[in-house]
């Protein structure tokens, strides 16, 4: 016999988020990319000191952010592989979101500093060594392209990996800006090209950082997963036979690829005595599987009588 409070969990098939996070190949790619990013930081820091280039300095700051972001991503990937416990029921899955948030914040800080410094140098352009800029720009581009190639196949794994890949790609684009500015300075002697390149690198950094920031905040603030309309979900659930009401309907995202949905479903009283409760749970599960297969791989339903729902509502209104 079914009881008034029945729960059902619907899990999607395929590798679990924990299994994906534990992928040793993913961590290996991050480690290689981190080593390449560290090489870029050292080379460009030396180059910025020798040439006096703002574009190279900005790209170096970006490379530092890139390297630190990759280091955080690597640590997060290792910690995310730890299994869930009674105290951490989702394990450490959300670390990838926190890591991505930190990287986005660092990118915004680098962008703000570089914009201010670029404007100052447009007004008072310092001397710049175009040949040295070109050399270090090429070195940075080569290393970043190699790191991007390493991370490309894993960029869709989670927000953490996407953030790491975007930083490497943006840094590669920044190196292209350094190379272009170096060519202009070397050929024409127009040193303001260095500051212009610095501003262009800022333009590359900021929009992507803002986009990443918005995505991570959506997860941390538990917004409804993108592409999921809760009004539509409610409508479909109410179409299930014997369902009278759907309340306390919530959907959020624990981490990349792990959206969750919960709902209290009021059914006819007789369903708890004639065996219909189990059938209704199966129909609700089938409903979400059919209409929202990608948006809600994990759903939890609680069946209630109208009296129980009214009692819950009373206690909620008068705690």
N, C-alpha and C positions, 0 to 999 in steps of 0.2 A: 504494500500500500504506500502511496506517495504521501509525503508530509507537506504542510503548507509552505515550507521554505525549501524549495529544491533548487539546486544550482547545476549549471552545465557549463563546461569549458570546452570551447571548440578550438582546436589547434590546427594550423596549416601543416601540410606535409612538407618534406624536404629538410635540409639542414636547419637546425635551430640557430637563433642568434648567437647563443653561446658557442656553438660549434664553429660558426663563421668567424667569431672574434678570436677563437683559439687557433686559427689557421697559421701554422708556423711559416708558411711561405709569405704571408702578409707581413709578419714581423721581420722576416729576412729582407724583404724589399724595403721596408722602412729603415732598417739598419744601413743598407747600402746607400740609400738616398741621403741619410744623415751624414755618412762619411763624405759623400760628394759635396753636400752643402757646407760641411766644415771646411773643406778644401777651398770652396768659393769664398767663404768669409775671410780666410787667411790671405788668399791671393788678392782679393779686392781691397782689403784693409791696407795692405802694403801699397797697392796701386794708388789708392786715394791719398795716402800720405805723400807718395812720391810725385804725383801729378797735380795735386790740388784741385781735382775735379769734384764738383758737387754731384754730378750725375753718378759718378763712381762711388762717392760717399753715400748717396741716397741708396744706391743699389747694394752697397755693403750693409747699410742698416737693414735694408729689406732682407738681405741674405742672413743676417743675424737672427731676424725674426723667423725666417724660413727654417734655419737650423734649430732654433729653440722650439719652434712649433713641431718639427719632426721628432725632436727628442721627447716632447710631451706626448706626441702621437704614439711613439714607440712604447713609452711607459704605460700609456693608457691601453694599448693593444695587449700588453702583457697582463695588466691587472684585469682587463675585461675577460680574459680567459679563465679567471677563477670561477669556480662553480657557485651557484646560489647557496645561501645558508638560511637557517630560520630567522636570523637577524637581517640579512640582506636577501630578500626573496627574489630579486631580479639580478643577484650577483652585483657586479660593478659595471653593468651595461651602460649606465648613463654617464660614465666617465668620458666616453667619446664625445658627448655633447658639451661637457664642461671644457674639455681640451679644445674643441673647435671654437667655443666662445672666447677662450683666452687668446687664441691665435687671431681671431677677428679683431679683438681689442688692441693687440699689439700692432697689427697692420694699420689700424686707424691712427695710432700714435705716431708711427713712422711717417704716414702720409701727411699728418698735420705739421710735423717738424720740417719735413722736406719742402712743403709748400711755402712756409715762412722763409726758409733759407734761400729758396729759389728766387723769390721776389726780391730779397735783399741783394742777391748777386746780379739780378737783372739791372738794378740801379747802379751798383758798383761792381762791375765784373772783374774778378782777379785774374792773374795769369794762370794759364792751364797748359799742361803738356799733352798735346793732341796725340802724339805717337805713343806715349805711355798709356794713355786712355784706351787707345785702340788695342794694344797688346792685352791689357788686363780685361777689357771688355770681351775679347774673343775667348780668353780662358774661362771667364765666368759663363759665357753662353754655352761652351762645350760641356762644362760640368753640369749645368742646369738641364740641358737637353738629355744628358745621360740619366740624370735623376728622374726626369719626367718619364722617360722610356721605362724605367724600372717600376714606377708607381702607376703607370697608365692602366694596366689590367686590373688593378685593385681599387681604382678611384670610386667605384660605385658601391663598395662594401659597406661604408657607413660615413657619417658626417666627418668623423675624425680623418679618415683616409681622403675624403674629398677635399677637406681643408688643406691637408699636406700636399696633395697634387696641385691644387690651385696656387698655392704659394710658390711651388717650384716653377710652374708655368709662368706665373707673373714675374718671377725673378728672371726667367729666360727672356721675357719680353723687355724687362728693364735692361738686360745686357745688350739687347738689340739697340735700345735707345742710346746706351753708352757708346756703342760702336758707331752709330750714325752721327752723334755729336762729335766724336773724336775725328771722324772723317772731315766734317765741316771745319773744325778748328784747325786741323792739319793743312787743309787745302786753302782756306780763306783767311784764317787767323781771327775769325769772329768768335770770341770767347763766350759771348752770351749764349751760344748754342748749347753750352754745357748746362746753364741754368734752365733753358727751354727743355732740354732732355730730362732734367730733374722733375720739372712740372709734369711732363708726359708720363713719367713713371708713377707720379702721384695719381694721375688720372686712371692709370691701370690698377693701382692698389685699392683706392677707396671704394668704387662701386662693388667690387667683389667682396670686400670686407663687410660692407653694409648688408649685402645679400646673405652672406654667411651668418652675420649677427642676427638678422631677422629669422633665419631658419632655426638657429639654436634657441632663440628666445621663445619661438613658437612651441618648442618641445618643453623647455623649462617651465613655461607658464601654462603648460598643459592645454593648449589650444586644440580644437578638433582637428584631426589629421586632414591635410589638404586633399580635396577631391571627395570628401565624405560629407553628405548633407544629412544631419540628424533628423530633420523633418521628414525626409524621404525614408530614413530607417524606421522611424516611428510609424509612418503610413504602412509600410510593408509588414511590420510586426502586428499591427492591428488587424490586418487581413487574415491572420491565422485564426482558424475556427476556435471558438470558446474564449478568445482573448477579449477582455472588456476594456482594459486600460493599460497604458505603458507610461510609467513615471520614473523619475530619477535616472533618466537616460543620459549617460556620459560617454565620451570618447576622448582619448588622449594618446600620446605617443611616449613610450618609455625610452626608446632609443631607435636608431635607424632600423627600419624593417620590423618594428615591434609595436604596432598600434594596438590598443585595447579598447573594448567596448563593454559597458555594463548597463543593465536595465532591470527594473522591477516590473514584472508583468502580472497584472491582475487577471485572474481567470474565474470562470464560474465555480461556485462552491462544490458542485457535484463532481468536478474533475478530480478532486482529491479522494473520492470514495469509489469511483467507477473505473479507475485505472487510466484515465485520460491524461494525467499529469505528465507521465513519461512520454506519451505520444506528442504532447504539445512541445515539450522540450526538444524533441527530435525535429519537429516542424519549424521551431524557431531557429534551430541550428541550420537546417536546410535552407531557410529563408535568407539568412546572412551569407551562407556559402554561395547561394545562387546569385544574389543581387549585389553583394559587396565582397567578392572573393579576395581582392587585393587590399582593400581598405581595412578590413576587420578580420585578420587571421586568428585573433584570440578574442572570444566573446564569453561573457558570463551573464546568465539570466537567473533571476530569483522569482519563482512563482509565488503568488500571494492570493488570498481571498480578498474580497472587498473590505471585509471587517478589519483584516490585518493592515491593509493599505490606509484605512481611515485612522487606525490607532497610531500608525507611524507618522501620519500627517499631523495628528494632534500633538504628539510628543515633540515633533520638529518645531511646531509653532509655539509650544509652551514647554521649553526645556526645564 
